[in-house]
């Protein structure tokens, strides 16, 4: 990662951290008012977290914080997501383009392998990945993922396109969806120029980016532009999660899912900002909540990874089961004791490294051509 990219990523993280620390005083004060009972309950929850993922950040009682206020701070910290300089050169560069379908513009980061030659072995086109970052549809910034995307590009000798996109509440659905879909269609239409194989494109993302990836794959199939693989990292798929969480609470008391980082309250408010306050009762546009897709015909091989303590565990598991029932090749991986966004909180943890490696190996098995003349 270049010095400028690293500085930008650190700048965003510093802004986000300052916002959280500012609010931490409020949450800690609220926790003090709640008393020792709350603290003991919190510690019991932390004991469920995998040892390598435990962090002091998990002690922050974010569930006592007004969710709307925290989301607006996240949104503000992400206001520099769109690239402003475009060079198109180098291993990592900023690019802009338009969809070949309707001229919809997009802005993105492009990652090339370190190898200087164009194309893979013997000059063949490379595979490619569209990576969509998370942030609850209201926040997040594309260059925070630079090191991970560069690793994928190098390990799989592929081209990675990571779009920036507009955020709610300023831009509700389908703004971010259209931005990212335009990037996919541009990749497919400009495959020869990019040196990629249009039949070996993966669409992947984490959290809200995972939900966007799932919806984009669905639209690509419907419009006759299917992709080869989808990789969903703890995806935000279902706008009705809050109703299911309420049912679980009613049935068995407090549960450990959704208590860290991305809480039930944050999720509920984020969906309202994204789809509108009446989204639970409204008839939603297609692809807005990809969990409710009924026809899985033509879906590509799918990898889904989620932590056992993640708010999105149940919807991820059910989505995987429905895909599998439809005859789709699905790899559903559970990270025991992992919470939502654990990679960003404990980046050097063994669980984090395993998650990255698992998705890379899943893509390798589908997208990377093997030489029949080699063994292993």
C-alpha positions as CSV (number, residue, x, y, z in Angstrom):
1,X,0.0,0.0,0.0
2,X,1.4,3.4,-0.9
3,X,2.1,6.1,1.7
4,X,-0.9,8.2,0.6
5,X,-3.2,5.2,0.6
6,X,-2.0,4.2,4.1
7,X,-2.4,7.8,5.3
8,X,-6.0,8.0,3.9
9,X,-6.9,4.6,5.5
10,X,-5.4,5.7,8.8
11,X,-7.2,9.0,8.6
12,X,-10.6,7.4,8.2
13,X,-9.9,5.0,11.0
14,X,-8.7,7.9,13.2
15,X,-11.9,9.8,12.5
16,X,-14.1,6.8,13.2
17,X,-12.1,6.0,16.4
18,X,-12.5,9.6,17.6
19,X,-16.2,9.4,17.1
20,X,-16.5,6.2,18.9
21,X,-14.3,7.4,21.8
22,X,-16.4,10.6,22.1
23,X,-19.5,8.4,22.4
24,X,-17.7,6.0,24.6
25,X,-17.9,8.5,27.4
26,X,-21.6,8.5,27.0
27,X,-21.9,4.7,26.9
28,X,-19.6,4.2,29.8
29,X,-21.6,6.7,31.8
30,X,-24.8,4.8,30.9
31,X,-23.1,1.5,31.9
32,X,-22.1,3.0,35.3
33,X,-25.7,4.0,35.8
34,X,-26.9,0.5,34.8
35,X,-24.5,-0.8,37.5
36,X,-22.6,-3.9,38.2
37,X,-25.3,-6.2,36.9
38,X,-24.8,-4.9,33.3
39,X,-21.0,-5.2,33.7
40,X,-21.3,-8.9,34.8
41,X,-23.7,-9.6,31.9
42,X,-21.2,-8.0,29.5
43,X,-18.3,-10.1,30.8
44,X,-20.3,-13.3,30.4
45,X,-20.9,-12.4,26.8
46,X,-17.2,-11.7,26.2
47,X,-16.4,-15.1,27.6
48,X,-18.3,-16.5,24.5
49,X,-15.8,-14.8,22.2
50,X,-12.9,-16.8,20.8
51,X,-9.8,-16.0,22.8
52,X,-7.9,-14.6,19.9
53,X,-10.7,-12.2,19.1
54,X,-11.1,-10.7,22.5
55,X,-10.4,-7.0,22.6
56,X,-11.1,-4.1,25.1
57,X,-13.3,-2.6,22.4
58,X,-15.8,-5.4,23.1
59,X,-16.3,-4.0,26.6
60,X,-17.9,-0.8,25.2
61,X,-21.6,-1.1,25.8
62,X,-22.6,0.1,22.4
63,X,-26.1,-1.3,22.9
64,X,-26.7,1.5,25.4
65,X,-25.8,4.2,22.9
66,X,-28.5,5.9,20.7
67,X,-28.0,4.0,17.4
68,X,-29.0,6.9,15.1
69,X,-26.3,9.1,16.6
70,X,-23.6,6.5,16.1
71,X,-24.7,5.8,12.5
72,X,-24.6,9.4,11.7
73,X,-21.1,9.6,13.0
74,X,-20.1,6.6,10.9
75,X,-21.7,8.3,7.9
76,X,-19.7,11.5,8.6
77,X,-16.5,9.6,9.0
78,X,-17.1,8.0,5.6
79,X,-17.7,11.2,3.6
80,X,-14.4,11.0,1.7
81,X,-15.1,7.7,0.1
82,X,-15.2,8.9,-3.5
83,X,-11.8,9.1,-5.2
84,X,-11.0,12.6,-6.5
85,X,-7.8,11.8,-8.5
86,X,-7.8,9.3,-11.3
87,X,-4.6,7.9,-12.8
88,X,-5.4,4.3,-13.9
89,X,-1.7,3.3,-13.6
90,X,0.2,1.2,-11.2
91,X,-0.6,-1.8,-9.0
92,X,-3.3,0.2,-7.2
93,X,-5.1,3.0,-8.9
94,X,-8.3,5.1,-9.0
95,X,-10.5,4.6,-12.0
96,X,-13.9,5.8,-13.2
97,X,-16.2,4.4,-15.8
98,X,-19.8,4.0,-16.9
99,X,-22.1,1.1,-17.3
100,X,-22.5,-0.1,-20.9
101,X,-26.2,-0.6,-20.3
102,X,-27.4,2.9,-19.2
103,X,-24.3,5.1,-18.8
104,X,-24.5,5.0,-15.0
105,X,-21.1,6.3,-13.7
106,X,-19.0,4.6,-11.0
107,X,-15.7,5.3,-9.2
108,X,-13.4,2.5,-8.0
109,X,-10.1,1.3,-6.9
110,X,-8.3,-1.1,-9.3
111,X,-5.8,-3.7,-8.1
112,X,-3.3,-5.5,-10.4
113,X,-1.0,-8.3,-9.4
114,X,2.6,-7.3,-8.8
115,X,3.7,-9.4,-11.9
116,X,4.3,-6.9,-14.7
117,X,3.1,-9.0,-17.6
118,X,-0.5,-8.5,-18.8
119,X,-2.5,-11.6,-18.4
120,X,-1.9,-14.8,-16.5
121,X,0.2,-17.8,-17.6
122,X,1.1,-17.7,-21.3
123,X,-0.7,-14.4,-21.6
124,X,-4.1,-15.7,-20.9
125,X,-6.7,-13.4,-19.4
126,X,-6.8,-13.3,-15.6
127,X,-9.8,-13.9,-13.4
128,X,-11.3,-10.9,-11.6
129,X,-13.2,-10.0,-8.5
130,X,-15.6,-7.2,-7.8
131,X,-15.2,-6.4,-4.1
132,X,-17.9,-4.4,-2.3
133,X,-17.0,-2.9,1.1
134,X,-19.3,-2.9,4.1
135,X,-20.6,-0.2,6.4
136,X,-24.3,-0.9,7.0
137,X,-25.2,1.0,3.8
138,X,-24.4,4.2,5.7
139,X,-20.7,4.2,6.1
140,X,-17.4,2.5,5.2
141,X,-14.6,3.6,2.8
142,X,-13.1,1.6,0.0
143,X,-9.4,2.1,0.6
144,X,-9.5,0.6,4.1
145,X,-9.6,-2.7,2.2
146,X,-6.6,-1.9,0.1
147,X,-4.2,-4.4,1.7
148,X,-6.7,-7.2,1.6
149,X,-7.6,-6.5,-2.0
150,X,-4.0,-6.3,-3.0
151,X,-3.4,-9.7,-1.3
152,X,-6.2,-11.3,-3.3
153,X,-4.9,-9.8,-6.6
154,X,-1.4,-11.2,-5.9
155,X,-2.3,-14.6,-4.5
156,X,-4.7,-15.4,-7.2
157,X,-3.1,-13.4,-10.0
158,X,-6.3,-11.6,-10.6
159,X,-7.6,-8.1,-11.2
160,X,-9.7,-6.6,-8.4
161,X,-12.2,-3.8,-8.8
162,X,-13.5,-2.2,-5.6
163,X,-16.1,0.5,-6.1
164,X,-16.8,3.4,-3.9
165,X,-20.5,4.1,-3.6
166,X,-23.0,6.5,-2.3
167,X,-24.4,6.1,1.2
168,X,-27.7,6.4,3.0
169,X,-29.4,8.3,4.4
170,X,-28.4,10.9,1.8
171,X,-28.8,8.3,-0.9
172,X,-31.2,5.5,-0.3
173,X,-31.6,2.2,-2.3
174,X,-30.9,1.7,-5.1
175,X,-28.0,4.3,-5.2
176,X,-25.3,2.1,-3.8
177,X,-26.6,-0.9,-5.7
178,X,-26.6,0.9,-9.0
179,X,-23.1,2.2,-8.4
180,X,-21.7,-1.3,-7.8
181,X,-23.7,-3.0,-10.6
182,X,-22.4,-0.4,-13.0
183,X,-18.9,-1.5,-12.0
184,X,-19.7,-5.1,-12.7
185,X,-21.1,-4.4,-16.1
186,X,-18.2,-2.2,-17.0
187,X,-15.8,-5.1,-16.0
188,X,-17.7,-7.5,-18.2
189,X,-17.9,-5.1,-21.2
190,X,-14.2,-4.1,-20.9
191,X,-12.8,-7.5,-20.2
192,X,-10.4,-7.5,-23.1
193,X,-9.0,-4.1,-22.2
194,X,-8.6,-5.1,-18.6
195,X,-7.0,-8.4,-19.5
196,X,-9.6,-10.4,-17.6
197,X,-11.8,-13.4,-18.5
198,X,-15.4,-12.4,-18.4
199,X,-16.4,-16.0,-17.6
200,X,-14.3,-15.9,-14.4
201,X,-15.5,-12.9,-12.5
202,X,-16.4,-13.2,-8.8
203,X,-18.6,-10.8,-6.9
204,X,-17.8,-10.6,-3.2
205,X,-18.3,-8.3,-0.2
206,X,-18.6,-8.1,3.5
207,X,-21.5,-7.0,5.7
208,X,-23.7,-4.6,3.7
209,X,-21.3,-5.2,0.9
210,X,-22.1,-8.9,1.1
211,X,-25.8,-8.1,0.8
212,X,-25.1,-5.8,-2.2
213,X,-23.0,-8.6,-3.7
214,X,-25.9,-11.1,-3.4
215,X,-28.4,-8.7,-5.0
216,X,-26.0,-7.8,-7.8
217,X,-25.4,-11.5,-8.6
218,X,-29.2,-11.9,-8.7
219,X,-29.7,-9.0,-11.1
220,X,-26.8,-10.1,-13.3
221,X,-28.5,-13.5,-13.7
222,X,-31.8,-11.9,-14.5
223,X,-30.4,-9.6,-17.1
224,X,-28.3,-12.3,-18.8
225,X,-24.8,-11.4,-17.4
226,X,-24.1,-14.2,-14.9
227,X,-20.9,-14.3,-12.9
228,X,-18.8,-17.3,-11.9
229,X,-18.7,-17.1,-8.1
230,X,-20.1,-15.2,-5.1
231,X,-18.3,-14.7,-1.8
232,X,-20.4,-13.3,1.1
233,X,-18.6,-12.4,4.3
234,X,-21.2,-12.1,7.2
235,X,-23.7,-10.6,4.7
236,X,-26.4,-8.1,5.6
237,X,-29.2,-9.9,3.6
238,X,-32.5,-9.5,5.4
239,X,-34.3,-6.2,6.3
240,X,-36.6,-8.1,8.7
241,X,-33.8,-9.4,11.0
242,X,-35.1,-7.3,13.9
243,X,-38.4,-9.3,13.9
244,X,-36.5,-12.5,14.0
245,X,-34.2,-11.3,16.8
246,X,-37.3,-10.3,18.8
247,X,-38.7,-13.8,18.4
248,X,-35.5,-15.4,19.6
249,X,-35.5,-13.1,22.7
250,X,-39.1,-13.9,23.4
251,X,-38.4,-17.6,23.1
252,X,-35.2,-18.0,25.2
253,X,-34.1,-14.8,26.8
254,X,-31.0,-12.8,25.9
255,X,-28.7,-14.4,23.3
256,X,-25.1,-13.6,22.4
257,X,-25.6,-12.7,18.7
258,X,-25.5,-9.1,17.7
259,X,-24.1,-7.8,21.0
260,X,-20.7,-6.7,19.7
261,X,-19.8,-4.0,17.1
262,X,-22.9,-4.3,14.8
263,X,-25.7,-4.5,17.3
264,X,-29.5,-5.1,16.8
265,X,-30.1,-1.4,17.3
266,X,-27.6,-0.3,14.7
267,X,-28.9,-2.8,12.3
268,X,-32.5,-1.7,12.7
269,X,-31.7,1.9,12.3
270,X,-29.4,1.3,9.3
271,X,-32.2,-0.5,7.4
272,X,-34.5,2.5,8.2
273,X,-32.0,4.9,6.8
274,X,-31.5,2.8,3.7
275,X,-35.0,1.7,2.8
276,X,-37.1,4.1,4.7
277,X,-38.8,4.1,8.2
278,X,-41.7,2.0,6.9
279,X,-39.6,-0.7,5.2
280,X,-41.1,-3.5,7.3
281,X,-44.5,-2.9,5.9
282,X,-43.7,-1.6,2.4
283,X,-43.4,-3.6,-0.8
284,X,-39.7,-3.3,-1.5
285,X,-38.0,-2.9,-4.9
286,X,-36.4,-6.0,-6.3
287,X,-32.9,-6.8,-4.9
288,X,-33.3,-4.4,-1.9
289,X,-33.4,-7.4,0.5
290,X,-31.8,-10.3,-1.4
291,X,-32.6,-12.8,1.3
292,X,-36.1,-13.1,-0.1
293,X,-35.1,-14.3,-3.6
294,X,-37.2,-17.4,-4.4
295,X,-35.7,-18.6,-7.7
296,X,-32.0,-19.6,-7.4
297,X,-31.7,-21.0,-10.9
298,X,-28.4,-20.1,-12.4
299,X,-26.7,-19.1,-9.2
300,X,-22.9,-19.5,-9.2
301,X,-20.9,-21.5,-6.6
302,X,-21.2,-19.7,-3.4
303,X,-19.0,-19.2,-0.3
304,X,-20.5,-17.7,2.9
305,X,-18.5,-17.1,6.0
306,X,-20.0,-15.8,9.3
307,X,-19.2,-15.8,13.0
308,X,-21.3,-17.8,15.5
309,X,-21.9,-14.6,17.5
310,X,-22.8,-12.5,14.5
311,X,-26.2,-10.9,14.3
312,X,-26.4,-12.2,10.7
313,X,-25.6,-15.8,11.5
314,X,-29.2,-17.2,11.1
315,X,-29.9,-15.4,7.9
316,X,-26.6,-16.4,6.5
317,X,-27.2,-20.1,7.4
318,X,-30.7,-20.1,6.0
319,X,-29.6,-18.4,2.8
320,X,-26.9,-21.1,2.4
321,X,-29.4,-23.9,3.0
322,X,-31.8,-22.5,0.5
323,X,-29.1,-22.2,-2.1
324,X,-28.0,-25.8,-1.4
325,X,-31.5,-27.1,-1.6
326,X,-31.7,-25.5,-5.1
327,X,-28.7,-27.6,-6.2
328,X,-26.1,-24.8,-5.9
329,X,-22.6,-25.6,-4.7
330,X,-22.3,-23.9,-1.4
331,X,-19.5,-23.7,1.2
332,X,-20.9,-22.4,4.5
333,X,-18.1,-21.7,7.0
334,X,-18.8,-20.8,10.7
335,X,-16.1,-19.0,12.7
336,X,-16.8,-20.1,16.3
337,X,-16.8,-17.2,18.8
338,X,-16.5,-14.6,16.1
339,X,-18.6,-11.4,16.1
340,X,-19.5,-9.1,13.3
341,X,-16.6,-7.2,11.8
342,X,-14.0,-9.1,13.8
343,X,-11.4,-8.7,11.1
344,X,-11.3,-4.9,11.5
345,X,-11.1,-5.1,15.3
346,X,-8.4,-7.9,15.6
347,X,-6.7,-7.9,12.2
348,X,-3.8,-10.1,13.3
349,X,-5.9,-12.8,14.9
350,X,-5.6,-16.4,13.7
351,X,-9.4,-16.4,13.0
352,X,-9.0,-13.3,10.9
353,X,-6.2,-14.8,8.9
354,X,-8.2,-18.0,8.4
355,X,-11.2,-16.1,7.1
356,X,-9.1,-14.3,4.5
357,X,-7.4,-17.6,3.5
358,X,-10.7,-19.5,3.3
359,X,-12.2,-17.1,0.8
360,X,-9.1,-17.0,-1.3
361,X,-9.0,-20.8,-1.5
362,X,-12.7,-21.0,-2.4
363,X,-12.1,-18.6,-5.2
364,X,-9.0,-20.4,-6.3
365,X,-11.0,-23.6,-6.6
366,X,-13.5,-22.0,-9.0
367,X,-11.7,-19.3,-10.8
368,X,-8.0,-20.4,-11.2
369,X,-7.2,-22.7,-14.1
370,X,-5.0,-25.6,-13.2
371,X,-2.3,-26.9,-15.5
372,X,-3.1,-30.5,-16.3
373,X,0.7,-31.1,-16.7
374,X,1.4,-30.4,-13.0
375,X,0.7,-32.7,-10.0
376,X,-1.1,-31.7,-6.8
